[in-house]
Amino acid sequence: MTFRFQRHDVFFIAVVTLVVAGLAYLSHTGKRPRPVPTACDVSRQKPDLPVRERRGQCLSCHDPQRGAAVAHRITPTHPQKWLDEKFACTGCHIIGKPTATN
């Protein structure tokens, strides 16, 4: 008894391959946090600040309820890790490269 690939077998293998390739692509591209803009980058200006103070500097503008930068407050869809006081925003958000000023 030998097994021969039939049309539906090839179709099944093609569909499975496409699904696996699509999932691999989506997991590779994923949603990445935006870099911290130079305008609000306290971490570069004062790199020796403790995590709690750095976090406080970020939240002074980006706090969802009281942030000064109303257009740039943390949205409800933002991951909730920021609620942990031991976690700095720069744990996920990379620091933007400085721009040359003339």
Secondary structure, 3 states (H helix, E strand, C coil): CCCCCCHHHHHHHHHHHHHHHHHHHHHHHCCCCCCECHHHCHHHHCCCCCHHHHHHHHHHHHCCCCCCCHHHCCCCCCCHHHHCCCCCHHHCCCECCCCCCC
